[in-house]
Each structure stands twice: as C-alpha cells, then as structure tokens.
Amino acid sequence: MLERAVERTGFSGVVRVDRAGVTEVCTAYGYADRAHGIVNTVETQFATASGTKSLTALAVMSLIERGTFELKTTARSLLGKDLPLIADDVTIEHLLAHRSGIGDYFPEDGDITDYVMPVSVHELATTEQFLPVLGGHKTVFPAGERFVYNNGGYVVLALLAERASSIDFHQLVRTLVCEPAGMVDTEFLRSDELPGRAALGYLSVDGLRTNVFHLPVLGNGDGGIYSTAADLSALWDALFAGRIVSPEHVAEMVRPRSDWPEESRRYGLGFHLHATGDAVWLEGYDAGVSFASLHKRSSAITYTVISNWSDGAWPIIKVLNDELGI
C-alpha cells in the first residue's frame, strides 16, 4: 500500500515505521538533488520546517529545569526595550502554548510557495537579526485568551533563551536536546552551503526550482533544523525515557492545553496532540518541506515521513494513519 501511494504521488523523501523498538519499514524515495541525479537515502538530512518548534520547546523546558527562568517568566523581563508591542503579561508558557496573542511575522494563509519573508532571507542567520522582522506587529488578543498558532512566538522564545542563558540558541538546541537524545545528524544548516548529505527542498513534485529564496538562510526557533529519520526515532525514545527533560516536564508538555478543531487536533507545549487519543507528534510544512514524526504511546508505534517537496508527505501520512489506526 505504501509503494502504491509513493508511485501515485511521486513522493520524494524517507518513510520509517518502528513498533516497540523494532524498525518495520525504513525506505528512501526520489532525489535529494534532481539536477545531478543524487538519490535520497535513509541517511539523507532533510529540513523539518516547524518540526523545529518541538526542539525549541524542549530546549526552553531544559533551561526551566536548570533554573534559568520559569514558565511564568514574562517576555518583557528579558526583552528590555526590544519588541515593545509584546504585552507586559505575555509569559514563556503563553508563547510555548501558542496562546500569547502577539502579532505574527509569518502568515499562515496564502500559497505555501509564495515569497513572504519581509526582508532578504540572507539577513536572517542569528536570532538577534530577527528583531526587525518580529517588531511592528500589534497584539491580536489578550495573553491566555485562546489558541492561535504563531511562528514568531517561537523565535521570541529562542531570543529569550539566548538572553537568559547567554548561549547561542543553535548551541542550546544542540547541547540540551540533540546530544542527550543521540541525534548525531540533526543540526541547523545554512541553505546556501548545504553539505552533501542534505536534500534540496523543491517547490513542486517535479522541476528544479528550490526554496532557497523562501526561508531564512539559517533556521531558528520556529523552524529550519535538518534531521534524519533515525534521529527522529531516537528523539522519541529519549523523550519518553526522560533523557532530555524529566518525565514530569514531558508530561506537562504533552498535556493538552488547547483544542484546535480547525485541524482536528489538540496542542500542548510544543507538541501536536491527537484530538481524542494519545498520539503525539512533530509537524512541519513550508516551501520545499513537508514532514511529520509521530509516536503513539499506547501501541508503541513511531513513524516519520519526511519529504523534500512542499506537499510530498501528506498522502503518505494519511496511508500510515489509516493503516496503523491513528
């Protein structure tokens, strides 16, 4: 069934399914570099888009465990005079839960392949360089009032983590999340100097146009880290074994904080949650990227579908969800 779906849709990427620690499927399809005929392999590094948010949330929670700040710490206490339109009562918890009410720099509507970045993407390599992009957006609703998915809020979280710890955000994710999880092939890569194992992100099912002008040259708190199917499987193992943050904090992160009926799901702190069941997942969708990695605790099933074109992953994810009863 998977092979038929791949053939029907032109899927390009990697599919991996684990059950109770045993890998049942791990297969690569399509091309990492179409122009040069370089095929995807199971070791290929793929961009994850908003899948990065879960790693950002884990880095922030790890800093909370270390006493660097608290869930109730306000953004304003660390921002100083920067981003003055962020309200005084917006907390780290509000930002993690997408309940902050701050204005967002990145629109969720429109075509995914539109050129929407408000500045030249090469200017966005450090967290501080996002300040001009994050600024100027008025509060949409009072903090805590409701859930609205917000990309900019996760860049604000990265900024707060940097300022509170005096450590570069990319390094924080590497040392607080990737290293304890054993994610040896997960890293922030510049789109203008991708290594040989990284897949280019394509805007359509065929053709050579990539996403290099669509996204920040280096990812940040809201998206852009590269990973592999094996690393994402390792993340789930480490997460629920308490090797990244304590089991108590993991439970807080996967506790439903909001219903999201428009997407038939719920949301915790950095993680997507099944509307009624116990499945937890990371998800990313952007120009040249489509991705999900899910873990269903009751059946010990983990899958990752990661694609290097904009809509590649979704038909495969539907097949897996139907077949695995998710």
PyMOL commands that set and color helices and strands:
alter all, ss='L'
color gray80, all
select helices_A, chain A and resi 2-9+49-65+76-79+92-96+121-123+128-134+151-165+169-181+229-240+247-253+261-263+313-324
alter helices_A, ss='H'
color red, helices_A
select strands_A, chain A and resi 13-19+22-29+31-33+38-39+46-47+187-188+225-227+258-260+265-267+272-274+279-286+289-296+301-307
alter strands_A, ss='S'
color yellow, strands_A
deselect
rebuild
show_as cartoon
